Amino acid sequence: MLVILGLLISFLPFLYMIAPYIRKFFAGGVCRTNVQLPGKVVVITGSNTGIGKETARELARRGARVYIACRDTRKGESAASEIRADTKNSQVLVRKLDLSDTKSIRAFAEGFLAEEKQLHILINNAGMMTCPYSKTADGFEAHIGVNHLGHFLLTHLLLERMKESAPARVVNVSSVLHHFGKIHFHDLQAEKNYNPYFAYCHSKLANVLFTRELAKRLQGTGVTTYAVHPGVVHTELTRNSFLISTLWWLFSPFIKSAWEGAQTTLYCTLAEGLEPLSGNYFRDCKRAWMSPKAQNNKTAERLWNVSCELLGIQWK
């Protein structure tokens, strides 16, 4: 491992020299639609930083009323203030949402539904990555609890309002790492076997499976849903892993900026005529191949039912 790392470091000066050309080749697509959003209402989780913040900025620039839903409202207010100044859109609001606590999720949804009569776009963007083993307030393993179950519950609580506001869209931020994931129904909370890297992969597979099953159940409602891989991006998501943070630092010239990482989310949010592709997985602003495990309808349906049971909810 040290030999490989040494070789990589020795090649860095040359790689840095050609980095702009590599970045240009691998940066991926750009959302080029001119769609404007006056009168539209948007909720974005984890949008006080990174990809979510850039997504919020662009949607605010297009005239939407944007809710920054995040755990740290101080950082949220700082981001909202910056976005308001940049876009000249005063309708950028911050609300408390802790996806690791179902009481917080329900409180956010209750407050939002009392405040807003419409919801056109829900972007499930927030997430955690490669954390030491821990559990949420409700006893769920943190990755599956925050990345999947938290957004599952939030979507459930807001979906009727979205149906009333149709056409509407749900965008779930997943990852190409879902290819390495597996849903261990016998050990969903990873109490028997835990690896922080694979725990993240499992939760990202859950995001894609949720998107596929949700699309099936939403047919005919005017609400569509999409899973996206943003790319390898400079964000705070890597802060829990020294190894990944080091690699990100070493290869930073080749990694997407938060603005570049937001492009596929924006594409699935804004692109016209995307409705027939509801339930699909996207990267670099185009439909992408998903893992065979993500295409397993029985696994998707079982995960849906298990998620409902764990959260104590029933979908109509």
C-alpha positions in Angstrom: 0.0 0.0 0.0 2.8 2.4 0.9 4.7 1.6 -2.3 1.6 2.3 -4.4 1.0 5.5 -2.5 4.6 6.5 -3.1 4.3 5.9 -6.8 1.2 7.9 -7.0 2.8 10.8 -5.1 5.9 10.7 -7.5 3.5 11.1 -10.5 1.6 14.0 -8.9 3.6 16.8 -10.5 3.0 15.5 -14.0 -0.7 14.7 -13.2 -1.2 18.2 -11.8 0.3 19.7 -15.0 -2.3 17.8 -17.1 -5.1 18.2 -14.5 -7.1 20.9 -16.4 -7.4 18.7 -19.5 -8.4 15.6 -17.4 -10.9 17.7 -15.5 -12.4 19.0 -18.7 -12.8 15.5 -20.1 -14.3 13.9 -16.9 -16.2 16.9 -15.4 -19.5 15.5 -16.8 -22.6 17.2 -18.1 -23.9 20.7 -17.4 -27.6 21.4 -17.0 -28.3 23.9 -19.8 -32.1 24.2 -19.5 -33.5 27.7 -19.3 -36.5 26.7 -17.2 -37.6 29.3 -14.7 -39.3 28.6 -11.4 -41.4 31.7 -10.3 -44.1 30.5 -7.9 -42.5 27.1 -7.4 -41.7 25.8 -3.9 -38.6 23.7 -3.3 -37.2 21.8 -0.2 -33.6 20.7 -0.3 -32.1 18.7 2.6 -28.5 19.4 3.7 -28.4 22.5 1.5 -26.3 24.6 3.9 -23.1 23.4 2.2 -21.6 21.6 -0.8 -23.8 20.3 -3.6 -27.0 21.1 -1.8 -26.0 24.7 -1.4 -25.1 25.1 -5.1 -28.4 23.5 -6.0 -30.3 25.9 -3.8 -28.4 28.8 -5.3 -29.3 27.9 -8.8 -33.0 27.2 -8.1 -33.2 30.5 -6.2 -31.6 32.3 -9.2 -34.5 30.9 -11.3 -37.1 32.4 -9.0 -38.1 29.5 -6.7 -39.0 29.8 -3.1 -36.3 27.6 -1.6 -36.3 25.9 1.8 -32.9 25.0 3.2 -33.6 22.1 5.5 -30.6 21.3 7.7 -29.5 20.3 11.1 -27.2 23.3 11.8 -29.5 26.3 11.3 -26.6 28.7 12.0 -24.7 27.4 9.0 -28.0 27.3 7.1 -28.7 31.0 7.8 -25.2 31.9 6.7 -25.7 30.0 3.4 -29.2 31.5 2.9 -27.8 35.0 3.4 -25.1 34.4 0.8 -27.6 33.0 -1.7 -30.1 35.8 -1.2 -27.3 38.4 -1.8 -26.1 36.5 -4.9 -29.5 35.8 -6.5 -31.5 38.9 -5.3 -34.1 36.4 -4.2 -35.4 37.0 -0.7 -37.4 33.8 -0.7 -34.6 31.6 0.6 -35.7 30.2 4.0 -34.0 28.0 6.6 -35.8 25.4 8.7 -34.4 22.9 11.2 -34.3 19.3 10.0 -32.3 16.5 11.7 -32.6 13.4 9.6 -31.2 11.2 12.4 -34.3 11.9 14.5 -37.8 11.0 13.4 -39.2 13.6 15.8 -37.3 16.3 14.1 -38.4 15.1 10.7 -42.0 15.1 11.7 -41.7 18.5 13.3 -40.2 19.9 10.1 -42.9 18.4 7.9 -45.7 19.6 10.3 -44.3 23.1 10.2 -43.7 23.1 6.5 -47.3 21.9 5.7 -48.7 24.6 8.0 -46.6 27.2 6.2 -46.9 26.2 2.5 -49.9 25.1 0.5 -47.7 23.7 -2.4 -44.5 21.7 -2.9 -43.2 21.2 -6.4 -39.6 19.9 -5.8 -38.2 17.8 -3.0 -34.4 17.1 -3.2 -33.2 14.5 -0.8 -29.6 15.6 -0.8 -28.3 15.4 2.8 -26.1 12.4 3.8 -23.4 11.0 5.9 -20.4 8.9 4.9 -17.9 6.5 6.4 -18.7 7.3 10.1 -17.7 5.1 13.0 -20.5 2.9 14.1 -23.3 4.8 15.7 -27.1 4.8 15.9 -29.7 7.5 15.3 -32.1 8.7 18.0 -34.5 5.9 16.9 -31.9 3.1 17.1 -31.1 2.8 13.4 -27.5 2.4 12.1 -26.5 5.9 11.2 -25.9 5.5 7.4 -29.1 3.6 6.7 -31.0 5.7 9.2 -30.0 9.1 7.8 -29.3 8.4 4.1 -32.3 6.2 3.5 -34.9 6.0 6.4 -34.8 9.7 7.2 -35.5 10.7 3.6 -38.0 7.8 3.2 -40.0 9.3 6.1 -39.7 12.9 4.9 -40.9 12.0 1.5 -43.8 10.1 3.0 -44.9 13.1 5.1 -44.7 15.6 2.2 -45.9 13.5 -0.7 -49.6 14.3 -0.5 -48.7 18.0 -0.8 -46.6 17.2 -3.8 -49.5 15.3 -5.5 -51.7 18.3 -4.9 -49.0 20.5 -6.5 -48.3 18.2 -9.5 -46.4 18.2 -11.7 -43.8 17.7 -9.1 -40.5 15.9 -8.7 -38.5 14.0 -6.0 -34.8 13.8 -6.6 -32.7 11.4 -4.5 -28.9 12.0 -4.4 -27.3 8.5 -4.5 -23.8 7.5 -5.6 -22.1 5.3 -8.1 -20.9 3.4 -5.1 -24.4 1.8 -4.9 -22.8 -0.8 -7.2 -20.9 -2.1 -4.2 -23.9 -2.1 -1.9 -26.1 -4.9 -0.7 -29.3 -4.9 1.4 -28.7 -7.3 4.3 -32.2 -7.7 5.6 -31.0 -10.1 8.3 -28.6 -7.4 9.7 -30.0 -4.1 8.3 -28.7 -2.2 11.4 -25.2 -3.7 10.9 -25.1 -5.0 14.5 -23.4 -8.2 13.5 -21.0 -6.9 10.9 -20.1 -3.3 10.3 -17.7 -1.6 7.8 -18.1 2.2 7.5 -17.3 2.2 3.7 -19.7 -0.6 2.8 -22.4 0.9 5.2 -22.3 4.0 2.9 -22.6 1.8 -0.2 -25.5 -0.1 1.2 -27.4 3.1 2.0 -26.8 4.5 -1.5 -28.2 1.3 -3.0 -31.2 1.8 -0.8 -31.6 5.3 -2.3 -31.8 3.8 -5.8 -34.2 1.0 -4.8 -36.4 3.6 -3.0 -36.5 5.7 -6.2 -37.5 2.8 -8.4 -40.2 1.6 -6.0 -41.5 5.1 -5.4 -41.8 5.7 -9.2 -43.8 2.5 -9.6 -46.3 3.6 -6.8 -46.5 7.2 -8.2 -47.6 6.3 -11.7 -50.5 8.5 -12.7 -50.1 11.0 -9.9 -48.1 13.7 -11.8 -45.2 13.2 -9.3 -42.0 11.7 -10.7 -38.7 10.7 -9.1 -35.0 10.3 -10.1 -31.8 9.0 -8.4 -28.6 10.8 -9.2 -24.8 10.3 -8.9 -23.2 13.7 -8.5 -19.7 12.5 -9.2 -16.5 12.7 -7.0 -17.0 16.1 -5.5 -15.2 18.5 -3.1 -17.6 18.5 -0.1 -17.6 18.0 3.7 -18.9 14.5 3.2 -15.4 13.0 3.5 -14.6 14.6 6.9 -15.1 11.4 8.8 -12.5 9.4 7.0 -8.8 10.3 7.2 -8.0 8.0 4.2 -10.6 9.5 1.9 -9.9 13.0 3.0 -6.2 12.5 2.2 -6.9 11.0 -1.2 -9.3 13.9 -2.0 -6.6 16.3 -1.0 -3.9 14.6 -3.1 -6.1 14.4 -6.2 -8.0 17.6 -5.6 -7.2 19.0 -9.1 -9.2 16.2 -10.7 -12.2 16.3 -8.4 -15.4 18.1 -9.3 -16.3 21.4 -7.6 -19.6 21.6 -5.7 -21.1 23.5 -8.7 -20.1 20.8 -11.1 -21.4 18.2 -8.7 -24.8 19.9 -8.6 -25.4 19.7 -12.3 -27.0 16.3 -12.5 -29.3 17.1 -9.6 -30.3 20.3 -11.4 -30.8 18.4 -14.6 -33.2 15.9 -13.0 -35.0 18.8 -11.3 -35.4 21.0 -14.3 -35.1 19.1 -17.6 -38.3 19.1 -19.6 -39.7 15.9 -20.9 -38.0 13.7 -18.3 -41.3 12.3 -16.9 -41.2 9.0 -18.9 -37.8 8.2 -17.2 -39.2 8.4 -13.7 -37.5 5.8 -11.4 -34.2 5.9 -13.4 -30.6 6.6 -12.3 -28.6 9.5 -13.7 -25.0 10.7 -13.8 -23.4 13.5 -15.9 -26.8 14.8 -16.9 -27.9 11.7 -18.6 -29.5 8.3 -17.8 -26.9 5.8 -16.5 -26.6 2.1 -15.9 -27.5 1.0 -12.5 -26.4 -2.1 -10.6 -28.4 -5.3 -11.2 -29.0 -5.3 -7.5 -30.7 -1.9 -7.9 -33.0 -3.4 -10.5 -34.3 -6.2 -8.4 -38.0 -5.5 -7.9 -38.5 -8.0 -5.1 -35.6 -6.4 -3.1 -37.1 -2.9 -3.7 -40.5 -3.9 -2.6 -39.2 -5.7 0.5 -37.0 -2.8 1.5 -40.1 -0.5 1.1 -42.2 -2.8 3.4 -39.3 -3.1 6.0 -38.8 0.6 6.0 -42.5 1.3 6.6 -42.4 -1.3 9.5 -39.3 0.3 11.1 -40.8 3.8 10.8 -44.3 2.8 11.9 -46.0 4.2 8.8 -48.4 3.1 6.1 -48.3 4.5 2.6 -51.6 4.8 0.8 
